[in-house]
Amino acid sequence: MLGHLCDSAINNIHRFINIQYEEQPLVIQSYNQDQWVKLQNYQERPLDEICNLFIALNKQIINILSNIPKEKLSYVCDIGNNQLKTVEWLIKDYLKHMEHHINNQILMKNYA
Ligand code: NI
């Protein structure tokens, strides 16, 4: 799961960067989540390495997001099926996805 969140971070770094300079609307490419987790070999690696990766990737994302000029928050992208969303939406969606996994898979599991 933490590996999946690292993949989400990696893919979103691409999006947060590309959307700032590509022609609008940038078409957001989806990625095969299961293949990513499998091919990154997260299951075979020490948890602390994946934790460090997660922290480093998200520090980088904070750095990218704090440097996006305000006017670019309204840039639009196509998230599939001609659904247009803004950069602001994309950022919130990234956080919502992370929260969803942390709440459902880390917190619930530990308290059960
Ligand atoms: Ni997910």
Residues whose N, C-alpha, C, O or C-beta is under 5 A from the ligand:
A	BS01	NI	none
